[in-house]
Amino acid sequence: MQKITRPNTHYMLKLLIKQYIKYPTVFLGGFLKSFFLKEKRMEDPIDFVVTWVNGSDPVWKAEKLKYEGKDAESTGDSSDERYRNWDLFRYWFRAVEQYAPWVNKVYLVTYGHIPSWLNTECKKLVIVNHKDYIPAKYLPTFSSVPIELNLFRIKDLSEHFVYFNDDTILNSPVNPEDFFQDGLPRICSIATPAQNSPDNEVFAHQLFTGFGFMNKYNWEDIIQKTSSKWFHHSYGVRLLYNWHAYQNRFFTGMYFTHMPQAFRKQTMKAVWEEFGKELDEISSHRFRSPMDCNHHIFTMKEVVNGSYVPMKPFYYGRIDELMAEHAETFAGNIRQKSCRIVCVNDTKSINSKNFEPVRNTMEQAFREVLPTPSSFEKEN
């Protein structure tokens, strides 16, 4: 997860006063207009898409090892924490059924793996193999990048869908309007200065690549045309980042989390039409590369077009990274439903000695809040 920090308020206020004298209408006009943006219902169907891999499958591991020996781009993709089985996936489905019964279809995207407990006859479930939608020239792939960049190719997928990683689990009821309003995705468009992350350098560089693509546009014009969204009041003091981006006339970065992302197929197609050569090269990488961009480029494009509805920071709530020493506190937050969505993301603090105790702590918490099997599970 990319961290978003509170800016130096004293410095930013001085900058604001100085620049406001020069451009008095853009900031204040957009800020005031943002109070009059009305919430609108979402009438169109919304699908959920979730990706999953069985990292213990010997056939998959053998094929992955074969290509790792040839491919020099396997940066970080062989670490244990990327593929350990937490055995929490059934609770992802239970949460969807309990907290988002309005969802149209659930698309499970997989290399070919199917959990033994999954009810493949469930009417809401659609199982999608990589080869069903990813062009053959990109396969096999062991990178999330081509899997995500090509999601719009999935047959019969709704125009509006929400993309989940399998470690992001609903923790309380959500509505369609939490993801889309009036056909537009909910986005927190804060121009957070991008920073390299020593814990996930590949992801950080992928963001840099996406920002580079977006800086072909005139950000002064973009911000002026969408000032009520760019300077939305819900951003609080952090909207000063956006003011600073406006003064610099270029895209400095953006606030992203590991939470579910709302996408539109038409935007994905438009990005491929615009950057087809680059995305074709990126999709051919079998393992993640620092030179990739990731699915956040589609969100950036919506911001460029102004085709989104602002969403305040930490809209779904905030639970920090799952650290081994804080497992009980994390589990307590799940029980207390302190946020609508939780991310049980594996970290290096969880090693071979403490993995099972931490996993059991998480499983117990989810079993308590989601004890009833869903229609996505086979009957015992």
Secondary structure as a PSIPRED ss2 file (coil, helix, strand):
# PSIPRED VFORMAT (PSIPRED V4.0)

   1 M C   1.000  0.000  0.000
   2 Q C   1.000  0.000  0.000
   3 K C   1.000  0.000  0.000
   4 I C   1.000  0.000  0.000
   5 T C   1.000  0.000  0.000
   6 R C   1.000  0.000  0.000
   7 P C   1.000  0.000  0.000
   8 N C   1.000  0.000  0.000
   9 T H   0.000  1.000  0.000
  10 H H   0.000  1.000  0.000
  11 Y H   0.000  1.000  0.000
  12 M H   0.000  1.000  0.000
  13 L H   0.000  1.000  0.000
  14 K H   0.000  1.000  0.000
  15 L H   0.000  1.000  0.000
  16 L H   0.000  1.000  0.000
  17 I H   0.000  1.000  0.000
  18 K H   0.000  1.000  0.000
  19 Q H   0.000  1.000  0.000
  20 Y H   0.000  1.000  0.000
  21 I H   0.000  1.000  0.000
  22 K H   0.000  1.000  0.000
  23 Y C   1.000  0.000  0.000
  24 P H   0.000  1.000  0.000
  25 T H   0.000  1.000  0.000
  26 V H   0.000  1.000  0.000
  27 F H   0.000  1.000  0.000
  28 L H   0.000  1.000  0.000
  29 G H   0.000  1.000  0.000
  30 G H   0.000  1.000  0.000
  31 F H   0.000  1.000  0.000
  32 L H   0.000  1.000  0.000
  33 K H   0.000  1.000  0.000
  34 S H   0.000  1.000  0.000
  35 F C   1.000  0.000  0.000
  36 F C   1.000  0.000  0.000
  37 L C   1.000  0.000  0.000
  38 K C   1.000  0.000  0.000
  39 E C   1.000  0.000  0.000
  40 K C   1.000  0.000  0.000
  41 R C   1.000  0.000  0.000
  42 M C   1.000  0.000  0.000
  43 E C   1.000  0.000  0.000
  44 D C   1.000  0.000  0.000
  45 P C   1.000  0.000  0.000
  46 I E   0.000  0.000  1.000
  47 D E   0.000  0.000  1.000
  48 F E   0.000  0.000  1.000
  49 V E   0.000  0.000  1.000
  50 V E   0.000  0.000  1.000
  51 T E   0.000  0.000  1.000
  52 W E   0.000  0.000  1.000
  53 V C   1.000  0.000  0.000
  54 N C   1.000  0.000  0.000
  55 G C   1.000  0.000  0.000
  56 S C   1.000  0.000  0.000
  57 D C   1.000  0.000  0.000
  58 P H   0.000  1.000  0.000
  59 V H   0.000  1.000  0.000
  60 W H   0.000  1.000  0.000
  61 K H   0.000  1.000  0.000
  62 A H   0.000  1.000  0.000
  63 E H   0.000  1.000  0.000
  64 K H   0.000  1.000  0.000
  65 L H   0.000  1.000  0.000
  66 K H   0.000  1.000  0.000
  67 Y H   0.000  1.000  0.000
  68 E H   0.000  1.000  0.000
  69 G C   1.000  0.000  0.000
  70 K C   1.000  0.000  0.000
  71 D C   1.000  0.000  0.000
  72 A C   1.000  0.000  0.000
  73 E C   1.000  0.000  0.000
  74 S C   1.000  0.000  0.000
  75 T C   1.000  0.000  0.000
  76 G C   1.000  0.000  0.000
  77 D C   1.000  0.000  0.000
  78 S C   1.000  0.000  0.000
  79 S C   1.000  0.000  0.000
  80 D H   0.000  1.000  0.000
  81 E H   0.000  1.000  0.000
  82 R H   0.000  1.000  0.000
  83 Y C   1.000  0.000  0.000
  84 R C   1.000  0.000  0.000
  85 N C   1.000  0.000  0.000
  86 W C   1.000  0.000  0.000
  87 D C   1.000  0.000  0.000
  88 L C   1.000  0.000  0.000
  89 F H   0.000  1.000  0.000
  90 R H   0.000  1.000  0.000
  91 Y H   0.000  1.000  0.000
  92 W H   0.000  1.000  0.000
  93 F H   0.000  1.000  0.000
  94 R H   0.000  1.000  0.000
  95 A H   0.000  1.000  0.000
  96 V H   0.000  1.000  0.000
  97 E H   0.000  1.000  0.000
  98 Q H   0.000  1.000  0.000
  99 Y H   0.000  1.000  0.000
 100 A C   1.000  0.000  0.000
 101 P C   1.000  0.000  0.000
 102 W C   1.000  0.000  0.000
 103 V C   1.000  0.000  0.000
 104 N C   1.000  0.000  0.000
 105 K C   1.000  0.000  0.000
 106 V E   0.000  0.000  1.000
 107 Y E   0.000  0.000  1.000
 108 L E   0.000  0.000  1.000
 109 V E   0.000  0.000  1.000
 110 T E   0.000  0.000  1.000
 111 Y C   1.000  0.000  0.000
 112 G C   1.000  0.000  0.000
 113 H C   1.000  0.000  0.000
 114 I C   1.000  0.000  0.000
 115 P C   1.000  0.000  0.000
 116 S C   1.000  0.000  0.000
 117 W C   1.000  0.000  0.000
 118 L E   0.000  0.000  1.000
 119 N C   1.000  0.000  0.000
 120 T C   1.000  0.000  0.000
 121 E C   1.000  0.000  0.000
 122 C C   1.000  0.000  0.000
 123 K C   1.000  0.000  0.000
 124 K C   1.000  0.000  0.000
 125 L E   0.000  0.000  1.000
 126 V E   0.000  0.000  1.000
 127 I E   0.000  0.000  1.000
 128 V E   0.000  0.000  1.000
 129 N E   0.000  0.000  1.000
 130 H H   0.000  1.000  0.000
 131 K H   0.000  1.000  0.000
 132 D H   0.000  1.000  0.000
 133 Y H   0.000  1.000  0.000
 134 I C   1.000  0.000  0.000
 135 P C   1.000  0.000  0.000
 136 A H   0.000  1.000  0.000
 137 K H   0.000  1.000  0.000
 138 Y H   0.000  1.000  0.000
 139 L C   1.000  0.000  0.000
 140 P C   1.000  0.000  0.000
 141 T C   1.000  0.000  0.000
 142 F C   1.000  0.000  0.000
 143 S C   1.000  0.000  0.000
 144 S H   0.000  1.000  0.000
 145 V H   0.000  1.000  0.000
 146 P H   0.000  1.000  0.000
 147 I H   0.000  1.000  0.000
 148 E H   0.000  1.000  0.000
 149 L H   0.000  1.000  0.000
 150 N C   1.000  0.000  0.000
 151 L H   0.000  1.000  0.000
 152 F H   0.000  1.000  0.000
 153 R H   0.000  1.000  0.000
 154 I C   1.000  0.000  0.000
 155 K C   1.000  0.000  0.000
 156 D C   1.000  0.000  0.000
 157 L C   1.000  0.000  0.000
 158 S C   1.000  0.000  0.000
 159 E C   1.000  0.000  0.000
 160 H E   0.000  0.000  1.000
 161 F E   0.000  0.000  1.000
 162 V E   0.000  0.000  1.000
 163 Y E   0.000  0.000  1.000
 164 F E   0.000  0.000  1.000
 165 N E   0.000  0.000  1.000
 166 D C   1.000  0.000  0.000
 167 D C   1.000  0.000  0.000
 168 T E   0.000  0.000  1.000
 169 I E   0.000  0.000  1.000
 170 L E   0.000  0.000  1.000
 171 N C   1.000  0.000  0.000
 172 S C   1.000  0.000  0.000
 173 P C   1.000  0.000  0.000
 174 V C   1.000  0.000  0.000
 175 N C   1.000  0.000  0.000
 176 P H   0.000  1.000  0.000
 177 E H   0.000  1.000  0.000
 178 D H   0.000  1.000  0.000
 179 F C   1.000  0.000  0.000
 180 F E   0.000  0.000  1.000
 181 Q E   0.000  0.000  1.000
 182 D C   1.000  0.000  0.000
 183 G C   1.000  0.000  0.000
 184 L E   0.000  0.000  1.000
 185 P E   0.000  0.000  1.000
 186 R E   0.000  0.000  1.000
 187 I E   0.000  0.000  1.000
 188 C C   1.000  0.000  0.000
 189 S C   1.000  0.000  0.000
 190 I C   1.000  0.000  0.000
 191 A C   1.000  0.000  0.000
 192 T C   1.000  0.000  0.000
 193 P C   1.000  0.000  0.000
 194 A C   1.000  0.000  0.000
 195 Q C   1.000  0.000  0.000
 196 N C   1.000  0.000  0.000
 197 S C   1.000  0.000  0.000
 198 P C   1.000  0.000  0.000
 199 D C   1.000  0.000  0.000
 200 N C   1.000  0.000  0.000
 201 E H   0.000  1.000  0.000
 202 V H   0.000  1.000  0.000
 203 F H   0.000  1.000  0.000
 204 A H   0.000  1.000  0.000
 205 H H   0.000  1.000  0.000
 206 Q H   0.000  1.000  0.000
 207 L H   0.000  1.000  0.000
 208 F H   0.000  1.000  0.000
 209 T H   0.000  1.000  0.000
 210 G H   0.000  1.000  0.000
 211 F H   0.000  1.000  0.000
 212 G H   0.000  1.000  0.000
 213 F H   0.000  1.000  0.000
 214 M H   0.000  1.000  0.000
 215 N C   1.000  0.000  0.000
 216 K C   1.000  0.000  0.000
 217 Y C   1.000  0.000  0.000
 218 N C   1.000  0.000  0.000
 219 W H   0.000  1.000  0.000
 220 E H   0.000  1.000  0.000
 221 D H   0.000  1.000  0.000
 222 I H   0.000  1.000  0.000
 223 I H   0.000  1.000  0.000
 224 Q H   0.000  1.000  0.000
 225 K H   0.000  1.000  0.000
 226 T C   1.000  0.000  0.000
 227 S H   0.000  1.000  0.000
 228 S H   0.000  1.000  0.000
 229 K H   0.000  1.000  0.000
 230 W H   0.000  1.000  0.000
 231 F C   1.000  0.000  0.000
 232 H C   1.000  0.000  0.000
 233 H H   0.000  1.000  0.000
 234 S H   0.000  1.000  0.000
 235 Y H   0.000  1.000  0.000
 236 G H   0.000  1.000  0.000
 237 V H   0.000  1.000  0.000
 238 R H   0.000  1.000  0.000
 239 L H   0.000  1.000  0.000
 240 L H   0.000  1.000  0.000
 241 Y H   0.000  1.000  0.000
 242 N H   0.000  1.000  0.000
 243 W H   0.000  1.000  0.000
 244 H H   0.000  1.000  0.000
 245 A H   0.000  1.000  0.000
 246 Y H   0.000  1.000  0.000
 247 Q H   0.000  1.000  0.000
 248 N H   0.000  1.000  0.000
 249 R C   1.000  0.000  0.000
 250 F C   1.000  0.000  0.000
 251 F C   1.000  0.000  0.000
 252 T C   1.000  0.000  0.000
 253 G C   1.000  0.000  0.000
 254 M C   1.000  0.000  0.000
 255 Y C   1.000  0.000  0.000
 256 F C   1.000  0.000  0.000
 257 T C   1.000  0.000  0.000
 258 H C   1.000  0.000  0.000
 259 M C   1.000  0.000  0.000
 260 P C   1.000  0.000  0.000
 261 Q E   0.000  0.000  1.000
 262 A E   0.000  0.000  1.000
 263 F E   0.000  0.000  1.000
 264 R E   0.000  0.000  1.000
 265 K H   0.000  1.000  0.000
 266 Q H   0.000  1.000  0.000
 267 T H   0.000  1.000  0.000
 268 M H   0.000  1.000  0.000
 269 K H   0.000  1.000  0.000
 270 A H   0.000  1.000  0.000
 271 V H   0.000  1.000  0.000
 272 W H   0.000  1.000  0.000
 273 E H   0.000  1.000  0.000
 274 E H   0.000  1.000  0.000
 275 F C   1.000  0.000  0.000
 276 G H   0.000  1.000  0.000
 277 K H   0.000  1.000  0.000
 278 E H   0.000  1.000  0.000
 279 L H   0.000  1.000  0.000
 280 D H   0.000  1.000  0.000
 281 E H   0.000  1.000  0.000
 282 I H   0.000  1.000  0.000
 283 S H   0.000  1.000  0.000
 284 S C   1.000  0.000  0.000
 285 H C   1.000  0.000  0.000
 286 R C   1.000  0.000  0.000
 287 F C   1.000  0.000  0.000
 288 R C   1.000  0.000  0.000
 289 S C   1.000  0.000  0.000
 290 P C   1.000  0.000  0.000
 291 M C   1.000  0.000  0.000
 292 D C   1.000  0.000  0.000
 293 C C   1.000  0.000  0.000
 294 N C   1.000  0.000  0.000
 295 H C   1.000  0.000  0.000
 296 H H   0.000  1.000  0.000
 297 I H   0.000  1.000  0.000
 298 F H   0.000  1.000  0.000
 299 T H   0.000  1.000  0.000
 300 M H   0.000  1.000  0.000
 301 K H   0.000  1.000  0.000
 302 E H   0.000  1.000  0.000
 303 V H   0.000  1.000  0.000
 304 V H   0.000  1.000  0.000
 305 N H   0.000  1.000  0.000
 306 G C   1.000  0.000  0.000
 307 S C   1.000  0.000  0.000
 308 Y C   1.000  0.000  0.000
 309 V E   0.000  0.000  1.000
 310 P E   0.000  0.000  1.000
 311 M C   1.000  0.000  0.000
 312 K C   1.000  0.000  0.000
 313 P C   1.000  0.000  0.000
 314 F C   1.000  0.000  0.000
 315 Y C   1.000  0.000  0.000
 316 Y C   1.000  0.000  0.000
 317 G C   1.000  0.000  0.000
 318 R C   1.000  0.000  0.000
 319 I C   1.000  0.000  0.000
 320 D C   1.000  0.000  0.000
 321 E C   1.000  0.000  0.000
 322 L C   1.000  0.000  0.000
 323 M C   1.000  0.000  0.000
 324 A H   0.000  1.000  0.000
 325 E H   0.000  1.000  0.000
 326 H H   0.000  1.000  0.000
 327 A H   0.000  1.000  0.000
 328 E H   0.000  1.000  0.000
 329 T H   0.000  1.000  0.000
 330 F H   0.000  1.000  0.000
 331 A H   0.000  1.000  0.000
 332 G H   0.000  1.000  0.000
 333 N H   0.000  1.000  0.000
 334 I H   0.000  1.000  0.000
 335 R H   0.000  1.000  0.000
 336 Q H   0.000  1.000  0.000
 337 K C   1.000  0.000  0.000
 338 S C   1.000  0.000  0.000
 339 C C   1.000  0.000  0.000
 340 R C   1.000  0.000  0.000
 341 I E   0.000  0.000  1.000
 342 V E   0.000  0.000  1.000
 343 C E   0.000  0.000  1.000
 344 V C   1.000  0.000  0.000
 345 N C   1.000  0.000  0.000
 346 D C   1.000  0.000  0.000
 347 T C   1.000  0.000  0.000
 348 K C   1.000  0.000  0.000
 349 S C   1.000  0.000  0.000
 350 I C   1.000  0.000  0.000
 351 N C   1.000  0.000  0.000
 352 S C   1.000  0.000  0.000
 353 K C   1.000  0.000  0.000
 354 N C   1.000  0.000  0.000
 355 F H   0.000  1.000  0.000
 356 E H   0.000  1.000  0.000
 357 P H   0.000  1.000  0.000
 358 V H   0.000  1.000  0.000
 359 R H   0.000  1.000  0.000
 360 N H   0.000  1.000  0.000
 361 T H   0.000  1.000  0.000
 362 M H   0.000  1.000  0.000
 363 E H   0.000  1.000  0.000
 364 Q H   0.000  1.000  0.000
 365 A H   0.000  1.000  0.000
 366 F H   0.000  1.000  0.000
 367 R H   0.000  1.000  0.000
 368 E H   0.000  1.000  0.000
 369 V H   0.000  1.000  0.000
 370 L C   1.000  0.000  0.000
 371 P C   1.000  0.000  0.000
 372 T C   1.000  0.000  0.000
 373 P C   1.000  0.000  0.000
 374 S C   1.000  0.000  0.000
 375 S C   1.000  0.000  0.000
 376 F C   1.000  0.000  0.000
 377 E E   0.000  0.000  1.000
 378 K C   1.000  0.000  0.000
 379 E C   1.000  0.000  0.000
 380 N C   1.000  0.000  0.000
